[in-house]
């Protein structure tokens, strides 16, 4: 479920993209410093978005410093440093990534996922120690999701519910002053993420026999037939979630980075929605994480 909340770079100014990169480089640096184990190789677009929006609702000052990184060791890039919003996103990224790896193992049991689990075990343990309550929320909601998968739930809205609720609760954890609106903002973000991932993975899941409610609701059909049959339902849920995300965003107390966040929410996410619904990039390419 990583790699979908991306900015539309072509519609950003140089200054906006520089600021976006400063957050993602700062998040990468924070993950590496706090959790080691090269866990920053698992940096996701979603975590960068979390870092930016949490920072944008905070009164904390944002400090930039030019530093080198593991990917570009010979040049210095501006990075957001000593920032609690970035550090919160770093912990959340590690916790979500590790649970995503465990979910991949349940789905296909692949060697790559098993190696990744071993590799990220130590960073995960450190992040869980830093924020045990967040780790508990993630584990509890993913257990609910696994129960629905084991029960072969074929009702899309029901199948998406635990992940949506998890993201709502996590939004409240990282932005406690956001009120009720921040829960629902996170909820619909989670719903959008889950549905778009399930639709994008129809062909892959059809081949592997992995759980996918779109496939279960269209038993006996080929992967292409499932996609054709499911497109209208997926579009309804995805566009409905985007409408709610936009409505709720307008109610949040955004203090900085408004142009960057609007680019992601009102341009980047709709663009990704249309890509997936139209069959473009439905199989997320290797290197979908930011660190490439």
C-alpha positions in Angstrom: 0.0 0.0 0.0 3.0 2.2 -0.4 3.8 4.4 -3.4 0.5 6.0 -4.2 0.4 9.4 -2.4 2.7 11.2 -4.7 3.0 14.9 -5.8 2.5 15.9 -9.4 6.1 17.1 -9.9 5.4 18.7 -13.3 2.9 21.1 -11.7 5.2 22.2 -8.8 7.4 25.2 -8.8 11.1 24.7 -8.2 10.7 26.1 -4.7 7.8 23.8 -3.9 9.7 20.8 -5.1 12.8 21.8 -3.2 10.8 22.1 0.0 9.1 18.7 -0.7 12.6 17.2 -1.1 13.8 18.8 2.1 11.1 16.9 4.0 11.8 13.6 2.3 15.6 13.9 2.7 15.1 14.9 6.3 12.8 11.9 6.9 15.3 9.6 5.3 18.0 11.0 7.5 15.8 10.7 10.6 15.0 7.0 9.9 18.6 6.2 9.4 19.8 8.0 12.5 17.0 6.8 14.8 16.5 3.2 13.6 19.7 2.3 11.6 19.8 -1.0 9.7 19.5 1.0 6.4 15.7 1.1 7.2 15.6 4.4 5.2 15.7 2.2 2.1 12.0 1.6 2.9 11.1 5.3 2.9 7.6 5.7 1.4 5.8 8.6 -0.3 3.0 8.1 2.3 5.4 8.8 5.2 6.7 12.0 3.5 3.1 13.2 3.1 2.5 12.5 6.8 5.7 14.4 7.8 4.6 17.4 5.7 1.0 17.6 6.9 1.9 17.1 10.6 4.5 19.8 10.3 2.0 22.0 8.5 -0.4 21.8 11.4 2.3 22.4 14.0 3.6 25.6 15.5 7.1 24.1 15.6 9.8 26.0 13.6 11.1 24.2 10.6 14.9 24.2 10.3 16.8 23.4 7.1 20.4 22.2 6.9 22.5 21.1 3.9 23.8 17.6 4.5 25.0 14.6 2.6 23.1 11.3 2.5 23.9 7.7 1.8 22.4 7.9 -1.7 24.2 11.1 -2.7 27.4 11.1 -0.6 29.3 13.7 -2.6 26.7 16.5 -2.6 24.8 18.3 0.1 21.0 18.7 0.0 18.7 20.8 2.1 17.0 18.7 4.8 14.5 19.4 7.5 16.3 18.7 10.7 15.5 18.4 14.5 11.8 18.2 13.7 9.3 16.3 15.8 6.9 15.9 12.9 9.6 14.2 10.7 10.6 12.0 13.6 6.9 10.9 14.2 6.7 10.1 10.5 9.9 8.1 10.7 8.6 5.9 13.4 5.3 5.4 11.7 7.0 4.5 8.4 9.1 1.8 10.0 6.1 0.3 11.9 3.9 0.3 8.8 6.6 -1.0 6.6 7.4 -4.0 8.9 3.7 -4.9 9.1 3.4 -4.6 5.3 6.3 -7.0 4.9 4.6 -9.5 7.3 1.4 -9.1 5.2 3.4 -9.9 2.0 4.7 -13.1 3.7 1.2 -14.1 4.5 0.1 -13.5 0.9 2.9 -15.2 -1.0 5.6 -16.4 1.4 8.3 -15.1 -0.9 12.0 -15.3 -0.1 12.4 -11.6 -0.7 9.8 -10.7 1.9 11.3 -13.1 4.4 14.7 -11.6 4.0 13.2 -8.1 4.3 11.5 -9.1 7.5 14.8 -10.2 9.0 16.5 -7.0 7.7 13.9 -4.7 9.2 13.3 -6.5 12.5 15.8 -4.5 14.5 14.5 -1.0 13.2 11.0 -2.2 13.9 11.8 -3.2 17.5 13.3 0.2 18.1 10.3 2.0 16.6 7.9 -0.1 18.6 9.7 0.7 21.8 9.5 4.4 20.9 5.7 4.3 20.3 4.2 1.1 21.7 0.6 2.5 21.4 0.9 3.2 17.7 2.4 -0.3 17.1 -0.6 -1.7 19.0 -3.1 0.1 16.9 -1.5 -1.1 13.7 -1.3 -4.7 14.9 -4.9 -4.7 16.1 -6.4 -3.3 12.9 -4.3 -5.5 10.7 -5.5 -8.5 12.7 -9.1 -7.5 12.0 -8.2 -7.2 8.3 -6.6 -10.6 8.3 -9.8 -12.1 9.8 -11.8 -10.7 7.0 -9.3 -12.1 4.5 -9.4 -15.5 6.1 -13.2 -15.3 5.9 -12.9 -14.5 2.2 -14.9 -11.2 2.6 -16.1 -10.1 -0.9 -17.7 -6.9 0.2 -15.3 -4.1 -0.7 -16.4 -1.5 1.7 -16.3 -4.0 4.6 -12.9 -5.3 3.6 -11.4 -1.7 3.5 -12.9 -0.8 6.9 -10.1 -1.9 9.2 -7.3 -0.2 7.2 -9.4 3.0 7.0 -10.0 2.9 10.7 -6.4 2.3 11.4 -5.3 5.3 9.4 -7.9 7.4 11.1 -6.6 6.4 14.6 -3.0 7.0 13.5 -3.9 10.4 12.2 -5.3 11.3 15.6 -2.1 9.9 17.2 0.3 12.1 15.2 -2.0 15.2 15.0 -3.9 15.1 18.4 -5.0 18.8 18.0 -6.8 18.1 14.7 -10.1 17.3 16.3 -12.7 15.0 14.8 -11.9 16.1 11.3 -8.4 14.7 11.4 -9.8 11.2 12.2 -12.0 11.3 9.2 -9.3 12.8 7.0 -7.0 9.8 7.9 -10.0 7.4 7.6 -10.7 8.4 4.0 -7.0 8.4 3.2 -6.8 4.9 4.4 -9.9 3.8 2.4 -8.5 5.4 -0.8 -5.1 3.6 -0.2 -6.7 0.2 0.4 -9.1 0.3 -2.5 -6.5 1.6 -5.0 -4.0 -1.0 -3.9 -6.6 -3.8 -4.2 -7.6 -2.7 -7.7 -4.1 -2.2 -8.9 -3.2 -5.8 -7.7 -6.0 -7.7 -9.4 -3.8 -9.2 -12.0 -1.0 -10.1 -9.6 -3.5 -11.5 -7.0 -5.4 -13.5 -9.7 -2.1 -15.2 -10.7 -1.0 -15.9 -7.2 -4.3 -16.8 -5.7 -3.9 -14.1 -3.0 -6.9 -12.5 -1.3 -8.6 -9.8 -3.2 -12.3 -8.8 -2.7 -12.6 -7.7 -6.4 -11.7 -11.2 -7.5 -13.9 -12.9 -4.9 -16.9 -10.8 -6.0 -16.3 -11.9 -9.6 -15.6 -15.6 -9.2 -14.9 -17.5 -12.4 -13.8 -14.5 -14.4 -10.4 -13.9 -15.9 -8.2 -11.1 -14.5 -9.1 -8.7 -17.3 -12.8 -9.5 -16.9 -12.6 -8.8 -13.1 -11.0 -5.5 -13.9 -13.6 -4.5 -16.4 -16.4 -5.7 -14.1 -15.0 -3.9 -11.0 -13.9 -0.6 -12.5 -17.2 1.3 -11.8 -17.3 0.2 -8.2 -13.7 1.1 -7.6 -14.1 4.5 -9.3 -17.1 5.2 -7.1 -15.3 4.4 -3.9 -12.0 6.1 -4.9 -13.6 9.3 -6.2 -15.9 9.4 -3.2 -12.9 9.1 -0.8 -11.1 11.9 -2.7 -14.1 14.2 -2.4 -14.2 13.6 1.4 -10.4 14.1 1.7 -10.6 17.4 -0.1 -13.6 18.6 1.9 -11.9 17.7 5.2 -8.5 19.2 4.2 -10.2 22.5 3.7 -11.3 22.4 7.4 -7.8 21.6 8.7 -5.7 24.3 10.3 -2.8 24.4 7.7 -0.1 26.8 8.7 2.5 26.2 6.0 3.2 24.1 2.8 -0.4 24.6 1.6 0.7 24.6 -2.1 2.6 21.3 -1.7 -0.3 19.6 0.1 -2.8 20.9 -2.4 -0.7 19.5 -5.2 -0.6 16.1 -3.6 -4.3 15.9 -2.7 -5.9 17.7 -5.6 -3.6 16.8 -8.4 -1.3 13.9 -7.5 -3.9 11.6 -6.0 -6.5 12.1 -8.7 -3.8 11.5 -11.3 -2.8 8.2 -9.6 -6.5 7.3 -9.4 -6.9 7.7 -13.1 -3.7 5.9 -13.9 -4.8 2.8 -12.0 -8.4 2.8 -13.2 -7.2 3.2 -16.8 -4.8 0.3 -16.5 -1.6 2.4 -16.4 1.0 1.4 -13.8 -1.4 -1.0 -12.2 1.6 -3.1 -11.3 3.7 -0.8 -9.1 7.2 -0.8 -10.6 10.3 -1.9 -8.6 11.8 1.0 -6.8 8.4 2.5 -5.8 10.0 3.7 -2.6 11.6 7.1 -2.7 15.1 5.8 -2.1 16.2 4.6 -5.5 
